[in-house]
Amino acid sequence: MVQITLLYQENDPYCHQAKEALENLRMEEEMGEIQMILIDVKDDHKDYPNLPVVLLNNEKIYEAGSGENYQTCKAKLRRALLHK
């Protein structure tokens, strides 16, 4: 089983688009069993200055870029997930 962890902040639009992209990728791609863990980091995210961050089996595979749109986010996540 693959474990994906999403580090996010509740009111951040980039975090919401990453969560939506992950949900859509789970439905579109044949990825087997995926366990998704959502962690709201509140204000304590000094280890990851750009949220959201996606970890695959505790290894960082994605960190949002400034001004990134949904399509770019989803494409980066797809590449990262399918190449692991």
N, CA and C atoms as an extended XYZ file, in Angstrom:
252
Properties=species:S:1:pos:R:3:atomname:S:1:resname:S:1:resid:I:1 pbc="F F F"
N         0.839       -1.181        0.000 N   MET     1
C         0.000        0.000        0.000 CA  MET     1
C         0.885        1.245        0.000 C   MET     1
N         0.499        2.211       -0.795 N   VAL     2
C         1.204        3.484       -0.883 CA  VAL     2
C         0.591        4.440        0.128 C   VAL     2
N         1.453        5.182        0.827 N   GLN     3
C         0.972        6.161        1.791 CA  GLN     3
C         1.342        7.561        1.309 C   GLN     3
N         0.328        8.398        1.092 N   ILE     4
C         0.524        9.781        0.683 CA  ILE     4
C         0.125       10.672        1.855 C   ILE     4
N         1.003       11.605        2.197 N   THR     5
C         0.711       12.564        3.256 CA  THR     5
C         0.664       13.949        2.644 C   THR     5
N        -0.418       14.670        2.900 N   LEU     6
C        -0.574       16.033        2.422 CA  LEU     6
C        -0.457       16.968        3.615 C   LEU     6
N         0.590       17.797        3.605 N   LEU     7
C         0.754       18.833        4.622 CA  LEU     7
C         0.127       20.096        4.046 C   LEU     7
N        -0.853       20.640        4.730 N   TYR     8
C        -1.626       21.742        4.174 CA  TYR     8
C        -2.062       22.713        5.258 C   TYR     8
N        -2.623       23.845        4.819 N   GLN     9
C        -3.303       24.778        5.709 CA  GLN     9
C        -4.730       24.914        5.211 C   GLN     9
N        -5.650       24.916        6.133 N   GLU    10
C        -7.076       24.871        5.814 CA  GLU    10
C        -7.529       25.988        4.873 C   GLU    10
N        -7.053       27.198        5.059 N   ASN    11
C        -7.554       28.335        4.290 CA  ASN    11
C        -6.689       28.693        3.092 C   ASN    11
N        -5.798       27.840        2.686 N   ASP    12
C        -4.888       28.130        1.582 CA  ASP    12
C        -5.443       27.556        0.273 C   ASP    12
N        -5.661       28.390       -0.752 N   PRO    13
C        -6.225       27.885       -2.002 CA  PRO    13
C        -5.303       26.897       -2.728 C   PRO    13
N        -3.989       27.050       -2.604 N   TYR    14
C        -3.064       26.107       -3.236 CA  TYR    14
C        -3.171       24.728       -2.586 C   TYR    14
N        -3.399       24.725       -1.295 N   CYS    15
C        -3.570       23.455       -0.583 CA  CYS    15
C        -4.855       22.756       -1.033 C   CYS    15
N        -5.911       23.530       -1.226 N   HIS    16
C        -7.172       22.944       -1.682 CA  HIS    16
C        -7.035       22.365       -3.084 C   HIS    16
N        -6.299       23.063       -3.969 N   GLN    17
C        -6.161       22.519       -5.323 CA  GLN    17
C        -5.282       21.273       -5.326 C   GLN    17
N        -4.299       21.192       -4.457 N   ALA    18
C        -3.474       19.978       -4.386 CA  ALA    18
C        -4.299       18.807       -3.873 C   ALA    18
N        -5.130       19.056       -2.880 N   LYS    19
C        -5.991       17.992       -2.349 CA  LYS    19
C        -6.949       17.497       -3.434 C   LYS    19
N        -7.543       18.423       -4.176 N   GLU    20
C        -8.456       18.056       -5.253 CA  GLU    20
C        -7.714       17.279       -6.347 C   GLU    20
N        -6.513       17.728       -6.690 N   ALA    21
C        -5.720       17.043       -7.716 CA  ALA    21
C        -5.391       15.620       -7.279 C   ALA    21
N        -5.025       15.438       -6.022 N   LEU    22
C        -4.720       14.094       -5.518 CA  LEU    22
C        -5.953       13.199       -5.569 C   LEU    22
N        -7.092       13.733       -5.167 N   GLU    23
C        -8.329       12.948       -5.206 CA  GLU    23
C        -8.659       12.543       -6.647 C   GLU    23
N        -8.522       13.474       -7.579 N   ASN    24
C        -8.802       13.160       -8.978 CA  ASN    24
C        -7.813       12.150       -9.539 C   ASN    24
N        -6.557       12.275       -9.190 N   LEU    25
C        -5.555       11.318       -9.662 CA  LEU    25
C        -5.822        9.921       -9.109 C   LEU    25
N        -6.280        9.841       -7.883 N   ARG    26
C        -6.621        8.533       -7.292 CA  ARG    26
C        -7.706        7.850       -8.112 C   ARG    26
N        -8.648        8.627       -8.630 N   MET    27
C        -9.746        8.056       -9.405 CA  MET    27
C        -9.339        7.781      -10.855 C   MET    27
N        -8.476        8.616      -11.428 N   GLU    28
C        -8.116        8.503      -12.844 CA  GLU    28
C        -7.031        7.468      -13.120 C   GLU    28
N        -6.047        7.410      -12.272 N   GLU    29
C        -4.885        6.551      -12.514 CA  GLU    29
C        -5.047        5.224      -11.776 C   GLU    29
N        -4.445        4.219      -12.303 N   GLU    30
C        -4.443        2.933      -11.614 CA  GLU    30
C        -3.237        2.902      -10.694 C   GLU    30
N        -3.465        3.293       -9.453 N   MET    31
C        -2.382        3.413       -8.495 CA  MET    31
C        -2.439        2.362       -7.395 C   MET    31
N        -3.343        1.450       -7.504 N   GLY    32
C        -3.458        0.460       -6.438 CA  GLY    32
C        -4.043        1.098       -5.193 C   GLY    32
N        -3.770        0.489       -4.075 N   GLU    33
C        -4.301        1.001       -2.814 CA  GLU    33
C        -3.466        2.176       -2.333 C   GLU    33
N        -4.149        3.265       -2.030 N   ILE    34
C        -3.496        4.468       -1.549 CA  ILE    34
C        -4.139        4.885       -0.239 C   ILE    34
N        -3.302        5.112        0.745 N   GLN    35
C        -3.769        5.654        2.011 CA  GLN    35
C        -3.359        7.125        2.027 C   GLN    35
N        -4.334        8.023        2.143 N   MET    36
C        -4.024        9.442        2.163 CA  MET    36
C        -4.211        9.987        3.568 C   MET    36
N        -3.157       10.633        4.063 N   ILE    37
C        -3.172       11.246        5.386 CA  ILE    37
C        -3.115       12.750        5.194 C   ILE    37
N        -4.050       13.469        5.794 N   LEU    38
C        -4.102       14.926        5.709 CA  LEU    38
C        -3.655       15.508        7.043 C   LEU    38
N        -2.660       16.401        6.987 N   ILE    39
C        -2.155       17.025        8.204 CA  ILE    39
C        -2.233       18.534        8.050 C   ILE    39
N        -3.100       19.158        8.848 N   ASP    40
C        -3.221       20.616        8.862 CA  ASP    40
C        -2.107       21.133        9.775 C   ASP    40
N        -1.127       21.799        9.181 N   VAL    41
C         0.058       22.210        9.947 CA  VAL    41
C        -0.120       23.543       10.660 C   VAL    41
N        -1.265       24.155       10.523 N   LYS    42
C        -1.565       25.455       11.153 CA  LYS    42
C        -0.450       26.440       10.805 C   LYS    42
N         0.181       27.038       11.803 N   ASP    43
C         1.247       28.017       11.551 CA  ASP    43
C         2.636       27.425       11.725 C   ASP    43
N         2.733       26.165       12.099 N   ASP    44
C         4.016       25.542       12.378 CA  ASP    44
C         4.481       24.730       11.170 C   ASP    44
N         5.025       25.420       10.167 N   HIS    45
C         5.490       24.706        8.982 CA  HIS    45
C         6.846       25.241        8.518 C   HIS    45
N         7.728       25.544        9.477 N   LYS    46
C         9.032       26.117        9.134 CA  LYS    46
C         9.895       25.142        8.333 C   LYS    46
N         9.659       23.842        8.469 N   ASP    47
C        10.428       22.859        7.696 CA  ASP    47
C        10.023       22.867        6.226 C   ASP    47
N         8.811       23.306        5.952 N   TYR    48
C         8.290       23.362        4.585 CA  TYR    48
C         7.679       24.750        4.375 C   TYR    48
N         8.455       25.724        3.897 N   PRO    49
C         7.943       27.094        3.782 CA  PRO    49
C         6.847       27.268        2.740 C   PRO    49
N         6.814       26.423        1.707 N   ASN    50
C         5.793       26.516        0.664 CA  ASN    50
C         4.829       25.353        0.787 C   ASN    50
N         3.619       25.670        1.198 N   LEU    51
C         2.604       24.627        1.291 CA  LEU    51
C         1.718       24.701        0.062 C   LEU    51
N         1.142       23.612       -0.352 N   PRO    52
C         1.170       22.294        0.263 CA  PRO    52
C         2.447       21.534       -0.082 C   PRO    52
N         2.667       20.512        0.729 N   VAL    53
C         3.762       19.562        0.501 CA  VAL    53
C         3.136       18.174        0.486 C   VAL    53
N         3.570       17.351       -0.456 N   VAL    54
C         3.088       15.974       -0.538 CA  VAL    54
C         4.264       15.044       -0.307 C   VAL    54
N         4.059       14.109        0.623 N   LEU    55
C         5.060       13.092        0.933 CA  LEU    55
C         4.538       11.747        0.452 C   LEU    55
N         5.408       10.978       -0.152 N   LEU    56
C         5.074        9.617       -0.569 CA  LEU    56
C         5.943        8.689        0.249 C   LEU    56
N         5.304        7.897        1.108 N   ASN    57
C         6.040        7.032        2.031 CA  ASN    57
C         7.124        7.824        2.764 C   ASN    57
N         6.744        9.020        3.238 N   ASN    58
C         7.581        9.933        4.025 CA  ASN    58
C         8.712       10.588        3.243 C   ASN    58
N         8.701       10.536        1.923 N   GLU    59
C         9.682       11.221        1.084 CA  GLU    59
C         8.961       12.336        0.326 C   GLU    59
N         9.507       13.564        0.399 N   LYS    60
C         8.859       14.694       -0.272 CA  LYS    60
C         8.923       14.513       -1.780 C   LYS    60
N         7.744       14.563       -2.414 N   ILE    61
C         7.690       14.433       -3.868 CA  ILE    61
C         7.112       15.680       -4.535 C   ILE    61
N         6.542       16.591       -3.728 N   TYR    62
C         5.919       17.772       -4.302 CA  TYR    62
C         5.881       18.883       -3.277 C   TYR    62
N         6.202       20.090       -3.743 N   GLU    63
C         6.037       21.302       -2.951 CA  GLU    63
C         5.526       22.372       -3.910 C   GLU    63
N         4.477       23.062       -3.543 N   ALA    64
C         3.844       24.025       -4.434 CA  ALA    64
C         4.787       25.147       -4.823 C   ALA    64
N         4.631       25.583       -6.064 N   GLY    65
C         5.369       26.743       -6.544 CA  GLY    65
C         4.494       27.980       -6.464 C   GLY    65
N         5.113       29.126       -6.409 N   SER    66
C         4.385       30.385       -6.315 CA  SER    66
C         3.517       30.601       -7.558 C   SER    66
N         2.239       30.878       -7.347 N   GLY    67
C         1.324       31.163       -8.443 CA  GLY    67
C         0.932       29.965       -9.288 C   GLY    67
N         1.191       28.769       -8.795 N   GLU    68
C         0.925       27.552       -9.565 CA  GLU    68
C        -0.575       27.319       -9.724 C   GLU    68
N        -1.006       27.008      -10.947 N   ASN    69
C        -2.427       26.747      -11.167 CA  ASN    69
C        -2.727       25.249      -10.990 C   ASN    69
N        -4.010       24.927      -11.060 N   TYR    70
C        -4.457       23.547      -10.826 CA  TYR    70
C        -3.839       22.566      -11.825 C   TYR    70
N        -3.816       22.918      -13.098 N   GLN    71
C        -3.303       22.002      -14.122 CA  GLN    71
C        -1.823       21.683      -13.892 C   GLN    71
N        -1.042       22.698      -13.531 N   THR    72
C         0.383       22.485      -13.257 CA  THR    72
C         0.570       21.613      -12.024 C   THR    72
N        -0.193       21.901      -10.992 N   CYS    73
C        -0.141       21.110       -9.760 CA  CYS    73
C        -0.445       19.643      -10.052 C   CYS    73
N        -1.524       19.399      -10.766 N   LYS    74
C        -1.935       18.023      -11.061 CA  LYS    74
C        -0.903       17.309      -11.926 C   LYS    74
N        -0.338       18.007      -12.914 N   ALA    75
C         0.672       17.398      -13.782 CA  ALA    75
C         1.926       17.028      -12.992 C   ALA    75
N         2.350       17.911      -12.096 N   LYS    76
C         3.543       17.613      -11.269 CA  LYS    76
C         3.275       16.426      -10.344 C   LYS    76
N         2.091       16.393       -9.755 N   LEU    77
C         1.756       15.276       -8.871 CA  LEU    77
C         1.674       13.964       -9.645 C   LEU    77
N         1.073       13.995      -10.829 N   ARG    78
C         0.968       12.786      -11.659 CA  ARG    78
C         2.363       12.247      -11.960 C   ARG    78
N         3.257       13.133      -12.423 N   ARG    79
C         4.628       12.714      -12.739 CA  ARG    79
C         5.316       12.111      -11.520 C   ARG    79
N         5.200       12.795      -10.393 N   ALA    80
C         5.857       12.331       -9.182 CA  ALA    80
C         5.321       10.974       -8.728 C   ALA    80
N         4.007       10.800       -8.765 N   LEU    81
C         3.407        9.554       -8.290 CA  LEU    81
C         3.676        8.384       -9.235 C   LEU    81
N         3.655        8.626      -10.517 N   LEU    82
C         3.825        7.531      -11.458 CA  LEU    82
C         5.291        7.127      -11.631 C   LEU    82
N         6.205        7.977      -11.185 N   HIS    83
C         7.630        7.647      -11.309 CA  HIS    83
C         8.226        7.137      -10.011 C   HIS    83
N         7.397        6.851       -9.032 N   LYS    84
C         7.895        6.313       -7.756 CA  LYS    84
C         7.524        4.865       -7.617 C   LYS    84
